[in-house]
Amino acid sequence: MKQFSQSCIENRDPILSVIQPLLSGRSQLLEIGSGSGQHAVDFAQAMPHLSWQCSDRLENHPSINAWLEERGLSNTPIPLELDVTQEQWPQLKADAVFSANTAHIMSLQMVESFVSGVANVLSKEGIFLLYGPFNYKGDFTSESNRSFDQWLKQRDPASGVRDFEWLNQLAEKGGMRLQGDVAMPANNRILYWKKVFRSDTTLGA
Ligand SMILES: C[S@@+](CC[C@H](N)C(=O)[O-])C[C@H]1O[C@@H](n2cnc3c(N)ncnc32)[C@H](O)[C@@H]1O
């Protein structure tokens, strides 16, 4: 049941070194697409001031639960069932959202739902941290990202490395403003935005 990912081991410390200072004053974090659950236990253990709320589609819950049960932390509640396309997101207000390696797995339409859902879940001044490979001005940042994109599309033509500019537009539409874009090992990045306004969808509601 417990899934293991070598890349989670490799990217754990570099990711933690960026997100830990950014999450120092936060208390409620929602993770989207927790996958195996490996990041969650390591990050929650390193940041005991945070409630690290995992979420994913149901098929990943057995592994997430196995990691949570094994580690037995007090700041990792049971995972929430969340497909970003579902109409009703869990009734949760978070001052932080973290997601790794998800935007390139999702279709464009899923990513739109993802970012608008994040905008609704975040409280004012909340932070959205997104880790993964991204394109800039329509270009890959490396040959390995280009090959990765081809590999993704062979598996699922709707998936693929996403454009930073498009993601940023979606975030802005949701009332978020870009605060940083950090280069990470293996041609990945961490993008992060702060929620400054209520999203377009809730304006005037
Ligand atoms: C490549 S895995 C990344 C898992 C983990 N975050 C990591 O970095 O190892 C992609 C994740 O995105 C999730 N995902 C894909 N489509 C989704 C959707 N529509 N709603 C929520 N999660 C989704 C998958 O279930 C999976 O956990």
The ligand as an ORCA input file, in Angstrom:
! r2SCAN-3c Opt
* xyz 0 1
  C       3.147     13.075    -10.398
  S       2.023     12.916     -9.068
  C       2.791     13.963     -7.852
  C       2.585     13.446     -6.461
  C       3.335     14.215     -5.369
  N       2.802     15.538     -5.200
  C       4.811     14.247     -5.652
  O       5.365     15.314     -5.931
  O       5.429     13.189     -5.602
  C       0.619     13.835     -9.608
  C      -0.490     13.923     -8.592
  O      -1.517     14.747     -9.118
  C      -2.753     14.174     -8.730
  N      -3.818     14.617     -9.635
  C      -3.905     14.437    -10.961
  N      -5.065     14.924    -11.421
  C      -5.726     15.422    -10.343
  C      -6.979     16.046    -10.164
  N      -7.811     16.246    -11.192
  N      -7.321     16.437     -8.919
  C      -6.492     16.244     -7.880
  N      -5.285     15.647     -7.992
  C      -4.921     15.235     -9.206
  C      -2.500     12.677     -8.837
  O      -3.476     11.931     -8.156
  C      -1.107     12.572     -8.248
  O      -1.139     12.431     -6.867
*
